[in-house]
Amino acid sequence: MTDAAGDTSSLRLDKWLWFARFVKSRSLASRLVEEGRMRVNNVPTAKAHYAIRPGDVLTFALGPHIRVIRVVALGQRRGPAVEAQQLYLDLDPPMPRKATTPDADNLHDEDLAAGAHRDAGSGRPTKRERRAITRLQGDD
């Protein structure tokens, strides 16, 4: 894997994913690859030991995003995040988060995230309101 000059010509796919901080552990990286959710240069691979080189393009699902990454460098260790970001070029960066200003499109999502406020008497009663109704009806 290493030549006489000490340059690494290739690296295991699972190890590189761990070095580049896409996953928290090598076992999670191996599982990601072995589940068949990884493509290297548009060729599906299910082998964690697949050898990648600088210039390879990786495509994989990570969370709600499809990541398309070009390998720039292989790395020698799992370093800090700044060092890890120098190992790859993100060809299709994830969409930025929605703006925090409330507008018509954004309001519904913010309400769901913050526990939506509901005016009394609209929609289904809450647990507290249901108990109050039961007390008023005398169905103790």
N, CA, C and O atoms as CSV, one atom per row, in Angstrom:
chain,resi,resn,atom,element,x,y,z
A,1,MET,N,N,0.807,-1.200,0.000
A,1,MET,CA,C,0.000,0.000,0.000
A,1,MET,C,C,0.848,1.260,0.000
A,1,MET,O,O,0.399,2.311,-0.458
A,2,THR,N,N,2.066,1.164,0.508
A,2,THR,CA,C,2.944,2.317,0.558
A,2,THR,C,C,4.158,2.063,-0.331
A,2,THR,O,O,4.707,0.961,-0.344
A,3,ASP,N,N,4.571,3.088,-1.072
A,3,ASP,CA,C,5.754,2.906,-1.894
A,3,ASP,C,C,7.000,3.381,-1.139
A,3,ASP,O,O,6.907,3.758,0.029
A,4,ALA,N,N,8.152,3.365,-1.792
A,4,ALA,CA,C,9.422,3.669,-1.135
A,4,ALA,C,C,9.491,5.109,-0.630
A,4,ALA,O,O,10.179,5.384,0.353
A,5,ALA,N,N,8.781,6.035,-1.292
A,5,ALA,CA,C,8.815,7.441,-0.884
A,5,ALA,C,C,7.918,7.719,0.309
A,5,ALA,O,O,7.974,8.809,0.879
A,6,GLY,N,N,7.086,6.750,0.702
A,6,GLY,CA,C,6.204,6.936,1.847
A,6,GLY,C,C,4.833,7.460,1.476
A,6,GLY,O,O,4.002,7.662,2.362
A,7,ASP,N,N,4.563,7.690,0.195
A,7,ASP,CA,C,3.245,8.160,-0.227
A,7,ASP,C,C,2.280,6.986,-0.277
A,7,ASP,O,O,2.634,5.902,-0.742
A,8,THR,N,N,1.093,7.198,0.189
A,8,THR,CA,C,0.084,6.166,0.152
A,8,THR,C,C,-0.692,6.305,-1.144
A,8,THR,O,O,-1.231,7.372,-1.438
A,9,SER,N,N,-0.750,5.237,-1.918
A,9,SER,CA,C,-1.417,5.312,-3.207
A,9,SER,C,C,-2.898,4.986,-3.100
A,9,SER,O,O,-3.685,5.421,-3.941
A,10,SER,N,N,-3.290,4.234,-2.092
A,10,SER,CA,C,-4.702,3.913,-1.905
A,10,SER,C,C,-4.969,3.688,-0.426
A,10,SER,O,O,-4.043,3.523,0.368
A,11,LEU,N,N,-6.257,3.685,-0.065
A,11,LEU,CA,C,-6.668,3.507,1.319
A,11,LEU,C,C,-8.016,2.810,1.331
A,11,LEU,O,O,-8.830,3.001,0.427
A,12,ARG,N,N,-8.250,2.004,2.352
A,12,ARG,CA,C,-9.546,1.329,2.489
A,12,ARG,C,C,-10.670,2.353,2.560
A,12,ARG,O,O,-10.526,3.404,3.185
A,13,LEU,N,N,-11.781,2.042,1.921
A,13,LEU,CA,C,-12.920,2.943,1.875
A,13,LEU,C,C,-13.461,3.243,3.268
A,13,LEU,O,O,-13.719,4.401,3.594
A,14,ASP,N,N,-13.635,2.211,4.093
A,14,ASP,CA,C,-14.181,2.446,5.431
A,14,ASP,C,C,-13.251,3.304,6.276
A,14,ASP,O,O,-13.715,4.132,7.059
A,15,LYS,N,N,-11.958,3.117,6.128
A,15,LYS,CA,C,-10.983,3.897,6.883
A,15,LYS,C,C,-11.021,5.359,6.439
A,15,LYS,O,O,-10.945,6.262,7.272
A,16,TRP,N,N,-11.137,5.594,5.128
A,16,TRP,CA,C,-11.186,6.962,4.626
A,16,TRP,C,C,-12.451,7.679,5.101
A,16,TRP,O,O,-12.396,8.849,5.479
A,17,LEU,N,N,-13.593,6.978,5.082
A,17,LEU,CA,C,-14.836,7.593,5.560
A,17,LEU,C,C,-14.705,8.002,7.027
A,17,LEU,O,O,-15.236,9.033,7.440
A,18,TRP,N,N,-14.007,7.203,7.797
A,18,TRP,CA,C,-13.778,7.509,9.202
A,18,TRP,C,C,-12.803,8.673,9.351
A,18,TRP,O,O,-13.036,9.576,10.154
A,19,PHE,N,N,-11.703,8.657,8.575
A,19,PHE,CA,C,-10.746,9.761,8.599
A,19,PHE,C,C,-11.427,11.085,8.242
A,19,PHE,O,O,-11.165,12.112,8.868
A,20,ALA,N,N,-12.301,11.055,7.233
A,20,ALA,CA,C,-12.955,12.269,6.740
A,20,ALA,C,C,-14.149,12.672,7.609
A,20,ALA,O,O,-14.831,13.650,7.305
A,21,ARG,N,N,-14.404,11.932,8.681
A,21,ARG,CA,C,-15.431,12.240,9.681
A,21,ARG,C,C,-16.857,12.218,9.130
A,21,ARG,O,O,-17.702,13.002,9.565
A,22,PHE,N,N,-17.125,11.335,8.187
A,22,PHE,CA,C,-18.497,11.154,7.737
A,22,PHE,C,C,-19.256,10.240,8.687
A,22,PHE,O,O,-20.482,10.309,8.769
A,23,VAL,N,N,-18.535,9.383,9.404
A,23,VAL,CA,C,-19.120,8.480,10.395
A,23,VAL,C,C,-18.287,8.543,11.668
A,23,VAL,O,O,-17.130,8.963,11.641
A,24,LYS,N,N,-18.879,8.124,12.785
A,24,LYS,CA,C,-18.207,8.233,14.072
A,24,LYS,C,C,-17.225,7.104,14.355
A,24,LYS,O,O,-16.321,7.271,15.174
A,25,SER,N,N,-17.381,5.965,13.701
A,25,SER,CA,C,-16.476,4.843,13.963
A,25,SER,C,C,-16.240,4.063,12.674
A,25,SER,O,O,-16.999,4.174,11.712
A,26,ARG,N,N,-15.167,3.269,12.680
A,26,ARG,CA,C,-14.886,2.450,11.504
A,26,ARG,C,C,-15.924,1.375,11.320
A,26,ARG,O,O,-16.238,1.005,10.188
A,27,SER,N,N,-16.467,0.864,12.413
A,27,SER,CA,C,-17.495,-0.166,12.277
A,27,SER,C,C,-18.743,0.407,11.621
A,27,SER,O,O,-19.391,-0.277,10.829
A,28,LEU,N,N,-19.093,1.658,11.939
A,28,LEU,CA,C,-20.235,2.292,11.259
A,28,LEU,C,C,-19.914,2.538,9.784
A,28,LEU,O,O,-20.794,2.425,8.931
A,29,ALA,N,N,-18.678,2.867,9.488
A,29,ALA,CA,C,-18.269,3.062,8.087
A,29,ALA,C,C,-18.363,1.749,7.327
A,29,ALA,O,O,-18.844,1.714,6.195
A,30,SER,N,N,-17.900,0.663,7.954
A,30,SER,CA,C,-17.985,-0.655,7.310
A,30,SER,C,C,-19.430,-1.034,7.058
A,30,SER,O,O,-19.767,-1.554,5.994
A,31,ARG,N,N,-20.283,-0.774,8.032
A,31,ARG,CA,C,-21.701,-1.105,7.888
A,31,ARG,C,C,-22.345,-0.289,6.766
A,31,ARG,O,O,-23.147,-0.817,5.995
A,32,LEU,N,N,-21.993,1.004,6.673
A,32,LEU,CA,C,-22.518,1.863,5.613
A,32,LEU,C,C,-22.171,1.298,4.239
A,32,LEU,O,O,-23.013,1.277,3.342
A,33,VAL,N,N,-20.939,0.845,4.079
A,33,VAL,CA,C,-20.490,0.305,2.792
A,33,VAL,C,C,-21.117,-1.057,2.533
A,33,VAL,O,O,-21.593,-1.319,1.429
A,34,GLU,N,N,-21.123,-1.924,3.540
A,34,GLU,CA,C,-21.614,-3.289,3.354
A,34,GLU,C,C,-23.117,-3.355,3.109
A,34,GLU,O,O,-23.608,-4.339,2.555
A,35,GLU,N,N,-23.850,-2.326,3.511
A,35,GLU,CA,C,-25.290,-2.291,3.232
A,35,GLU,C,C,-25.575,-1.977,1.774
A,35,GLU,O,O,-26.731,-1.961,1.350
A,36,GLY,N,N,-24.518,-1.726,1.006
A,36,GLY,CA,C,-24.687,-1.491,-0.427
A,36,GLY,C,C,-25.165,-0.097,-0.762
A,36,GLY,O,O,-25.727,0.121,-1.835
A,37,ARG,N,N,-24.955,0.855,0.135
A,37,ARG,CA,C,-25.421,2.218,-0.095
A,37,ARG,C,C,-24.296,3.120,-0.573
A,37,ARG,O,O,-24.381,4.340,-0.433
A,38,MET,N,N,-23.242,2.537,-1.136
A,38,MET,CA,C,-22.063,3.299,-1.526
A,38,MET,C,C,-21.748,3.045,-2.999
A,38,MET,O,O,-21.814,1.911,-3.475
A,39,ARG,N,N,-21.406,4.116,-3.707
A,39,ARG,CA,C,-20.937,4.007,-5.086
A,39,ARG,C,C,-19.584,4.698,-5.176
A,39,ARG,O,O,-19.393,5.789,-4.638
A,40,VAL,N,N,-18.656,4.056,-5.858
A,40,VAL,CA,C,-17.345,4.650,-6.119
A,40,VAL,C,C,-17.236,4.784,-7.626
A,40,VAL,O,O,-17.260,3.787,-8.348
A,41,ASN,N,N,-17.117,6.014,-8.101
A,41,ASN,CA,C,-17.083,6.300,-9.537
A,41,ASN,C,C,-18.288,5.686,-10.245
A,41,ASN,O,O,-18.143,5.089,-11.312
A,42,ASN,N,N,-19.466,5.829,-9.663
A,42,ASN,CA,C,-20.756,5.338,-10.174
A,42,ASN,C,C,-20.853,3.823,-10.245
A,42,ASN,O,O,-21.737,3.300,-10.923
A,43,VAL,N,N,-19.978,3.112,-9.571
A,43,VAL,CA,C,-20.028,1.656,-9.529
A,43,VAL,C,C,-20.386,1.245,-8.103
A,43,VAL,O,O,-19.642,1.560,-7.174
A,44,PRO,N,N,-21.518,0.544,-7.906
A,44,PRO,CA,C,-21.885,0.139,-6.542
A,44,PRO,C,C,-20.830,-0.796,-5.944
A,44,PRO,O,O,-20.295,-1.668,-6.629
A,45,THR,N,N,-20.547,-0.601,-4.678
A,45,THR,CA,C,-19.618,-1.480,-3.988
A,45,THR,C,C,-20.185,-1.805,-2.612
A,45,THR,O,O,-20.825,-0.969,-1.974
A,46,ALA,N,N,-19.941,-3.024,-2.169
A,46,ALA,CA,C,-20.386,-3.451,-0.846
A,46,ALA,C,C,-19.205,-3.990,-0.058
A,46,ALA,O,O,-19.378,-4.766,0.882
A,47,LYS,N,N,-18.009,-3.579,-0.443
A,47,LYS,CA,C,-16.798,-4.066,0.222
A,47,LYS,C,C,-16.124,-2.917,0.959
A,47,LYS,O,O,-15.720,-1.925,0.353
A,48,ALA,N,N,-16.011,-3.065,2.268
A,48,ALA,CA,C,-15.390,-2.023,3.083
A,48,ALA,C,C,-13.904,-1.899,2.776
A,48,ALA,O,O,-13.315,-0.845,3.013
A,49,HIS,N,N,-13.296,-2.943,2.261
A,49,HIS,CA,C,-11.874,-2.905,1.964
A,49,HIS,C,C,-11.566,-2.378,0.558
A,49,HIS,O,O,-10.416,-2.435,0.123
A,50,TYR,N,N,-12.568,-1.871,-0.156
A,50,TYR,CA,C,-12.366,-1.319,-1.496
A,50,TYR,C,C,-11.309,-0.218,-1.409
A,50,TYR,O,O,-11.403,0.659,-0.550
A,51,ALA,N,N,-10.319,-0.255,-2.278
A,51,ALA,CA,C,-9.220,0.713,-2.255
A,51,ALA,C,C,-9.607,1.958,-3.048
A,51,ALA,O,O,-9.903,1.876,-4.240
A,52,ILE,N,N,-9.602,3.103,-2.382
A,52,ILE,CA,C,-9.899,4.364,-3.069
A,52,ILE,C,C,-8.609,5.162,-3.229
A,52,ILE,O,O,-7.646,4.993,-2.482
A,53,ARG,N,N,-8.630,6.034,-4.228
A,53,ARG,CA,C,-7.471,6.863,-4.548
A,53,ARG,C,C,-7.939,8.306,-4.719
A,53,ARG,O,O,-9.126,8.546,-4.941
A,54,PRO,N,N,-7.032,9.258,-4.621
A,54,PRO,CA,C,-7.415,10.649,-4.899
A,54,PRO,C,C,-8.001,10.769,-6.305
A,54,PRO,O,O,-7.477,10.191,-7.257
A,55,GLY,N,N,-9.077,11.514,-6.420
A,55,GLY,CA,C,-9.769,11.685,-7.695
A,55,GLY,C,C,-11.029,10.840,-7.798
A,55,GLY,O,O,-11.883,11.118,-8.641
A,56,ASP,N,N,-11.170,9.808,-6.955
A,56,ASP,CA,C,-12.388,8.988,-6.969
A,56,ASP,C,C,-13.576,9.809,-6.494
A,56,ASP,O,O,-13.434,10.695,-5.651
A,57,VAL,N,N,-14.749,9.510,-7.040
A,57,VAL,CA,C,-15.982,10.187,-6.641
A,57,VAL,C,C,-16.847,9.188,-5.890
A,57,VAL,O,O,-17.181,8.124,-6.412
A,58,LEU,N,N,-17.210,9.542,-4.653
A,58,LEU,CA,C,-18.055,8.698,-3.811
A,58,LEU,C,C,-19.458,9.269,-3.768
A,58,LEU,O,O,-19.637,10.478,-3.623
A,59,THR,N,N,-20.454,8.403,-3.892
A,59,THR,CA,C,-21.850,8.801,-3.789
A,59,THR,C,C,-22.502,7.899,-2.754
A,59,THR,O,O,-22.470,6.675,-2.882
A,60,PHE,N,N,-23.097,8.504,-1.722
A,60,PHE,CA,C,-23.723,7.710,-0.675
A,60,PHE,C,C,-24.775,8.539,0.052
A,60,PHE,O,O,-24.724,9.769,0.073
A,61,ALA,N,N,-25.726,7.831,0.646
A,61,ALA,CA,C,-26.770,8.480,1.430
A,61,ALA,C,C,-26.280,8.591,2.863
A,61,ALA,O,O,-25.807,7.619,3.450
A,62,LEU,N,N,-26.400,9.783,3.414
A,62,LEU,CA,C,-26.012,10.019,4.793
A,62,LEU,C,C,-27.082,10.906,5.406
A,62,LEU,O,O,-27.170,12.095,5.098
A,63,GLY,N,N,-27.893,10.320,6.275
A,63,GLY,CA,C,-29.020,11.060,6.822
A,63,GLY,C,C,-30.020,11.345,5.716
A,63,GLY,O,O,-30.281,10.478,4.882
A,64,PRO,N,N,-30.584,12.544,5.695
A,64,PRO,CA,C,-31.572,12.868,4.659
A,64,PRO,C,C,-30.938,13.339,3.352
A,64,PRO,O,O,-31.657,13.692,2.417
A,65,HIS,N,N,-29.614,13.351,3.267
A,65,HIS,CA,C,-28.923,13.894,2.097
A,65,HIS,C,C,-28.206,12.803,1.312
A,65,HIS,O,O,-27.745,11.811,1.877
A,66,ILE,N,N,-28.119,13.004,0.004
A,66,ILE,CA,C,-27.264,12.191,-0.854
A,66,ILE,C,C,-25.976,12.971,-1.007
A,66,ILE,O,O,-25.981,14.087,-1.526
A,67,ARG,N,N,-24.872,12.393,-0.559
A,67,ARG,CA,C,-23.582,13.081,-0.610
A,67,ARG,C,C,-22.821,12.646,-1.851
A,67,ARG,O,O,-22.746,11.455,-2.154
A,68,VAL,N,N,-22.266,13.595,-2.558
A,68,VAL,CA,C,-21.407,13.341,-3.715
A,68,VAL,C,C,-20.070,14.006,-3.388
A,68,VAL,O,O,-19.973,15.231,-3.310
A,69,ILE,N,N,-19.047,13.178,-3.199
A,69,ILE,CA,C,-17.771,13.637,-2.672
A,69,ILE,C,C,-16.641,13.223,-3.609
A,69,ILE,O,O,-16.620,12.086,-4.080
A,70,ARG,N,N,-15.703,14.127,-3.885
A,70,ARG,CA,C,-14.493,13.772,-4.634
A,70,ARG,C,C,-13.350,13.678,-3.623
A,70,ARG,O,O,-13.115,14.602,-2.844
A,71,VAL,N,N,-12.653,12.558,-3.649
A,71,VAL,CA,C,-11.522,12.336,-2.751
A,71,VAL,C,C,-10.365,13.195,-3.242
A,71,VAL,O,O,-9.928,13.051,-4.384
A,72,VAL,N,N,-9.864,14.087,-2.391
A,72,VAL,CA,C,-8.751,14.961,-2.737
A,72,VAL,C,C,-7.450,14.398,-2.184
A,72,VAL,O,O,-6.420,14.412,-2.859
A,73,ALA,N,N,-7.504,13.902,-0.947
A,73,ALA,CA,C,-6.323,13.332,-0.295
A,73,ALA,C,C,-6.766,12.133,0.533
A,73,ALA,O,O,-7.948,11.991,0.846
A,74,LEU,N,N,-5.823,11.279,0.885
A,74,LEU,CA,C,-6.170,10.069,1.629
A,74,LEU,C,C,-6.072,10.259,3.133
A,74,LEU,O,O,-6.877,9.679,3.862
A,75,GLY,N,N,-5.149,11.023,3.619
A,75,GLY,CA,C,-5.011,11.249,5.048
A,75,GLY,C,C,-4.222,10.143,5.719
A,75,GLY,O,O,-4.111,9.031,5.203
A,76,GLN,N,N,-3.678,10.470,6.878
A,76,GLN,CA,C,-2.871,9.534,7.642
A,76,GLN,C,C,-3.523,9.169,8.971
A,76,GLN,O,O,-3.180,8.152,9.573
A,77,ARG,N,N,-4.466,9.998,9.432
A,77,ARG,CA,C,-5.087,9.774,10.733
A,77,ARG,C,C,-6.460,10.434,10.761
A,77,ARG,O,O,-6.826,11.179,9.853
A,78,ARG,N,N,-7.205,10.149,11.814
A,78,ARG,CA,C,-8.477,10.828,12.040
A,78,ARG,C,C,-8.177,12.057,12.886
A,78,ARG,O,O,-8.086,11.978,14.111
A,79,GLY,N,N,-8.028,13.172,12.224
A,79,GLY,CA,C,-7.660,14.406,12.896
A,79,GLY,C,C,-8.872,15.275,13.174
A,79,GLY,O,O,-10.009,14.808,13.114
A,80,PRO,N,N,-8.625,16.547,13.480
A,80,PRO,CA,C,-9.725,17.473,13.735
A,80,PRO,C,C,-10.552,17.713,12.471
A,80,PRO,O,O,-10.133,17.376,11.363
A,81,ALA,N,N,-11.725,18.298,12.659
A,81,ALA,CA,C,-12.664,18.501,11.550
A,81,ALA,C,C,-12.054,19.336,10.434
A,81,ALA,O,O,-12.309,19.070,9.260
A,82,VAL,N,N,-11.259,20.334,10.773
A,82,VAL,CA,C,-10.639,21.183,9.747
A,82,VAL,C,C,-9.710,20.349,8.873
A,82,VAL,O,O,-9.675,20.524,7.655
A,83,GLU,N,N,-8.969,19.456,9.487
A,83,GLU,CA,C,-8.073,18.575,8.737
A,83,GLU,C,C,-8.871,17.587,7.888
A,83,GLU,O,O,-8.487,17.286,6.757
A,84,ALA,N,N,-9.974,17.087,8.427
A,84,ALA,CA,C,-10.808,16.125,7.705
A,84,ALA,C,C,-11.451,16.757,6.470
A,84,ALA,O,O,-11.603,16.088,5.448
A,85,GLN,N,N,-11.828,18.027,6.548
A,85,GLN,CA,C,-12.471,18.692,5.419
A,85,GLN,C,C,-11.510,18.909,4.261
A,85,GLN,O,O,-11.952,19.162,3.141
A,86,GLN,N,N,-10.217,18.817,4.499
A,86,GLN,CA,C,-9.238,18.965,3.431
A,86,GLN,C,C,-9.036,17.667,2.651
A,86,GLN,O,O,-8.315,17.649,1.653
A,87,LEU,N,N,-9.670,16.583,3.102
A,87,LEU,CA,C,-9.533,15.299,2.421
A,87,LEU,C,C,-10.492,15.151,1.249
A,87,LEU,O,O,-10.313,14.254,0.425
A,88,TYR,N,N,-11.512,16.013,1.151
A,88,TYR,CA,C,-12.522,15.845,0.118
A,88,TYR,C,C,-13.036,17.183,-0.388
A,88,TYR,O,O,-12.840,18.233,0.225
A,89,LEU,N,N,-13.702,17.099,-1.533
A,89,LEU,CA,C,-14.384,18.244,-2.126
A,89,LEU,C,C,-15.839,17.837,-2.275
A,89,LEU,O,O,-16.143,16.835,-2.922
A,90,ASP,N,N,-16.728,18.600,-1.687
A,90,ASP,CA,C,-18.156,18.285,-1.729
A,90,ASP,C,C,-18.715,18.791,-3.052
A,90,ASP,O,O,-18.825,20.000,-3.255
A,91,LEU,N,N,-19.069,17.877,-3.957
A,91,LEU,CA,C,-19.551,18.255,-5.284
A,91,LEU,C,C,-21.013,18.667,-5.285
A,91,LEU,O,O,-21.447,19.405,-6.169
A,92,ASP,N,N,-21.766,18.206,-4.317
A,92,ASP,CA,C,-23.186,18.540,-4.217
A,92,ASP,C,C,-23.494,18.830,-2.755
A,92,ASP,O,O,-24.041,17.973,-2.061
A,93,PRO,N,N,-23.147,20.041,-2.268
A,93,PRO,CA,C,-23.334,20.316,-0.842
A,93,PRO,C,C,-24.809,20.253,-0.449
A,93,PRO,O,O,-25.678,20.552,-1.268
A,94,PRO,N,N,-25.099,19.866,0.801
A,94,PRO,CA,C,-26.474,19.808,1.257
A,94,PRO,C,C,-27.121,21.196,1.202
A,94,PRO,O,O,-26.438,22.215,1.301
A,95,MET,N,N,-28.418,21.216,1.047
A,95,MET,CA,C,-29.150,22.475,0.990
A,95,MET,C,C,-29.002,23.204,2.325
A,95,MET,O,O,-28.997,22.563,3.376
A,96,PRO,N,N,-28.881,24.548,2.301
A,96,PRO,CA,C,-28.782,25.290,3.560
A,96,PRO,C,C,-30.094,25.210,4.336
A,96,PRO,O,O,-31.164,24.996,3.767
A,97,ARG,N,N,-29.979,25.387,5.632
A,97,ARG,CA,C,-31.187,25.365,6.472
A,97,ARG,C,C,-32.097,26.517,6.095
A,97,ARG,O,O,-31.663,27.520,5.528
A,98,LYS,N,N,-33.382,26.349,6.426
A,98,LYS,CA,C,-34.346,27.390,6.116
A,98,LYS,C,C,-34.056,28.636,6.938
A,98,LYS,O,O,-33.476,28.565,8.022
A,99,ALA,N,N,-34.469,29.776,6.403
A,99,ALA,CA,C,-34.269,31.048,7.099
A,99,ALA,C,C,-35.079,31.069,8.393
A,99,ALA,O,O,-36.103,30.394,8.502
A,100,THR,N,N,-34.618,31.842,9.367
A,100,THR,CA,C,-35.307,31.890,10.651
A,100,THR,C,C,-36.426,32.911,10.681
A,100,THR,O,O,-37.174,32.975,11.658
A,101,THR,N,N,-36.561,33.723,9.620
A,101,THR,CA,C,-37.642,34.694,9.584
A,101,THR,C,C,-38.942,33.985,9.244
A,101,THR,O,O,-38.994,33.208,8.290
A,102,PRO,N,N,-39.990,34.245,10.011
A,102,PRO,CA,C,-41.267,33.565,9.725
A,102,PRO,C,C,-41.923,34.131,8.475
A,102,PRO,O,O,-42.189,35.331,8.395
A,103,ASP,N,N,-42.178,33.282,7.519
A,103,ASP,CA,C,-42.956,33.642,6.346
A,103,ASP,C,C,-43.960,32.525,6.093
A,103,ASP,O,O,-44.013,31.562,6.857
A,104,ALA,N,N,-44.733,32.634,5.064
A,104,ALA,CA,C,-45.823,31.684,4.817
A,104,ALA,C,C,-45.316,30.255,4.624
A,104,ALA,O,O,-45.942,29.312,5.106
A,105,ASP,N,N,-44.188,30.081,3.924
A,105,ASP,CA,C,-43.666,28.740,3.674
A,105,ASP,C,C,-43.002,28.147,4.904
A,105,ASP,O,O,-43.049,26.934,5.113
A,106,ASN,N,N,-42.395,28.977,5.705
A,106,ASN,CA,C,-41.571,28.529,6.812
A,106,ASN,C,C,-42.348,28.377,8.112
A,106,ASN,O,O,-41.907,27.647,9.000
A,107,LEU,N,N,-43.482,29.037,8.251
A,107,LEU,CA,C,-44.212,29.104,9.507
A,107,LEU,C,C,-44.659,27.734,9.994
A,107,LEU,O,O,-44.521,27.428,11.178
A,108,HIS,N,N,-45.184,26.914,9.116
A,108,HIS,CA,C,-45.705,25.608,9.524
A,108,HIS,C,C,-44.590,24.724,10.080
A,108,HIS,O,O,-44.783,24.064,11.101
A,109,ASP,N,N,-43.431,24.699,9.429
A,109,ASP,CA,C,-42.307,23.887,9.898
A,109,ASP,C,C,-41.809,24.357,11.260
A,109,ASP,O,O,-41.476,23.536,12.114
A,110,GLU,N,N,-41.754,25.663,11.469
A,110,GLU,CA,C,-41.311,26.187,12.761
A,110,GLU,C,C,-42.294,25.826,13.855
A,110,GLU,O,O,-41.885,25.491,14.967
A,111,ASP,N,N,-43.585,25.887,13.560
A,111,ASP,CA,C,-44.594,25.528,14.556
A,111,ASP,C,C,-44.445,24.082,14.976
A,111,ASP,O,O,-44.542,23.765,16.161
A,112,LEU,N,N,-44.209,23.196,14.009
A,112,LEU,CA,C,-44.050,21.784,14.333
A,112,LEU,C,C,-42.817,21.551,15.184
A,112,LEU,O,O,-42.833,20.723,16.095
A,113,ALA,N,N,-41.761,22.268,14.895
A,113,ALA,CA,C,-40.516,22.071,15.622
A,113,ALA,C,C,-40.593,22.605,17.047
A,113,ALA,O,O,-39.982,22.036,17.952
A,114,ALA,N,N,-41.330,23.681,17.258
A,114,ALA,CA,C,-41.375,24.318,18.571
A,114,ALA,C,C,-42.576,23.872,19.394
A,114,ALA,O,O,-42.813,24.446,20.456
A,115,GLY,N,N,-43.336,22.890,18.966
A,115,GLY,CA,C,-44.533,22.493,19.694
A,115,GLY,C,C,-45.618,23.523,19.420
A,115,GLY,O,O,-45.773,24.476,20.182
A,116,ALA,N,N,-46.345,23.348,18.376
A,116,ALA,CA,C,-47.259,24.346,17.852
A,116,ALA,C,C,-48.253,24.831,18.907
A,116,ALA,O,O,-48.782,24.050,19.698
A,117,HIS,N,N,-48.489,26.129,18.892
A,117,HIS,CA,C,-49.490,26.726,19.774
A,117,HIS,C,C,-50.855,26.575,19.121
A,117,HIS,O,O,-51.006,26.791,17.919
A,118,ARG,N,N,-51.841,26.205,19.919
A,118,ARG,CA,C,-53.192,26.009,19.411
A,118,ARG,C,C,-54.140,26.828,20.265
A,118,ARG,O,O,-54.082,26.786,21.494
A,119,ASP,N,N,-55.016,27.576,19.601
A,119,ASP,CA,C,-56.014,28.352,20.335
A,119,ASP,C,C,-57.002,27.418,21.015
A,119,ASP,O,O,-57.371,26.383,20.460
A,120,ALA,N,N,-57.428,27.786,22.219
A,120,ALA,CA,C,-58.387,26.963,22.958
A,120,ALA,C,C,-59.686,26.847,22.160
A,120,ALA,O,O,-60.178,27.834,21.612
A,121,GLY,N,N,-60.229,25.645,22.103
A,121,GLY,CA,C,-61.488,25.417,21.406
A,121,GLY,C,C,-61.328,25.059,19.944
A,121,GLY,O,O,-62.322,24.774,19.277
A,122,SER,N,N,-60.123,25.063,19.427
A,122,SER,CA,C,-59.942,24.706,18.022
A,122,SER,C,C,-59.278,23.342,17.937
A,122,SER,O,O,-58.262,23.107,18.592
A,123,GLY,N,N,-59.827,22.461,17.157
A,123,GLY,CA,C,-59.254,21.134,16.988
A,123,GLY,C,C,-59.566,20.214,18.156
A,123,GLY,O,O,-60.467,20.487,18.948
A,124,ARG,N,N,-58.835,19.149,18.256
A,124,ARG,CA,C,-59.035,18.175,19.325
A,124,ARG,C,C,-58.625,18.756,20.665
A,124,ARG,O,O,-57.679,19.541,20.731
A,125,PRO,N,N,-59.316,18.388,21.733
A,125,PRO,CA,C,-58.938,18.902,23.046
A,125,PRO,C,C,-57.639,18.261,23.530
A,125,PRO,O,O,-57.315,17.120,23.201
A,126,THR,N,N,-56.924,19.032,24.312
A,126,THR,CA,C,-55.706,18.503,24.908
A,126,THR,C,C,-56.089,17.603,26.076
A,126,THR,O,O,-57.264,17.509,26.428
A,127,LYS,N,N,-55.120,16.954,26.666
A,127,LYS,CA,C,-55.382,16.067,27.797
A,127,LYS,C,C,-55.976,16.861,28.961
A,127,LYS,O,O,-56.906,16.396,29.619
A,128,ARG,N,N,-55.450,18.037,29.211
A,128,ARG,CA,C,-55.972,18.887,30.287
A,128,ARG,C,C,-57.417,19.281,30.009
A,128,ARG,O,O,-58.260,19.206,30.903
A,129,GLU,N,N,-57.715,19.702,28.773
A,129,GLU,CA,C,-59.076,20.095,28.406
A,129,GLU,C,C,-60.030,18.908,28.479
A,129,GLU,O,O,-61.179,19.059,28.893
A,130,ARG,N,N,-59.556,17.724,28.078
A,130,ARG,CA,C,-60.389,16.524,28.132
A,130,ARG,C,C,-60.770,16.188,29.580
A,130,ARG,O,O,-61.910,15.813,29.852
A,131,ARG,N,N,-59.831,16.322,30.487
A,131,ARG,CA,C,-60.128,16.064,31.906
A,131,ARG,C,C,-61.103,17.086,32.462
A,131,ARG,O,O,-61.975,16.744,33.261
A,132,ALA,N,N,-60.960,18.341,32.044
A,132,ALA,CA,C,-61.898,19.384,32.492
A,132,ALA,C,C,-63.295,19.101,31.985
A,132,ALA,O,O,-64.265,19.298,32.716
A,133,ILE,N,N,-63.422,18.640,30.740
A,133,ILE,CA,C,-64.730,18.298,30.181
A,133,ILE,C,C,-65.344,17.153,30.955
A,133,ILE,O,O,-66.536,17.167,31.260
A,134,THR,N,N,-64.527,16.158,31.274
A,134,THR,CA,C,-65.014,15.000,32.033
A,134,THR,C,C,-65.517,15.426,33.393
A,134,THR,O,O,-66.556,14.946,33.846
A,135,ARG,N,N,-64.778,16.344,34.074
A,135,ARG,CA,C,-65.224,16.837,35.383
A,135,ARG,C,C,-66.543,17.591,35.265
A,135,ARG,O,O,-67.421,17.434,36.113
A,136,LEU,N,N,-66.692,18.406,34.224
A,136,LEU,CA,C,-67.930,19.170,34.048
A,136,LEU,C,C,-69.130,18.264,33.777
A,136,LEU,O,O,-70.245,18.546,34.217
A,137,GLN,N,N,-68.889,17.177,33.048
A,137,GLN,CA,C,-69.981,16.268,32.717
A,137,GLN,C,C,-70.336,15.372,33.893
A,137,GLN,O,O,-71.372,14.707,33.879
A,138,GLY,N,N,-69.486,15.353,34.907
A,138,GLY,CA,C,-69.760,14.560,36.082
A,138,GLY,C,C,-69.490,13.091,35.880
A,138,GLY,O,O,-70.086,12.263,36.569
A,139,ASP,N,N,-68.613,12.733,34.961
A,139,ASP,CA,C,-68.307,11.325,34.686
A,139,ASP,C,C,-67.104,10.846,35.483
A,139,ASP,O,O,-66.386,9.955,35.028
A,140,ASP,N,N,-66.866,11.415,36.662
A,140,ASP,CA,C,-65.687,11.053,37.474
A,140,ASP,C,C,-65.604,9.612,37.650
A,140,ASP,O,O,-64.683,9.122,38.302
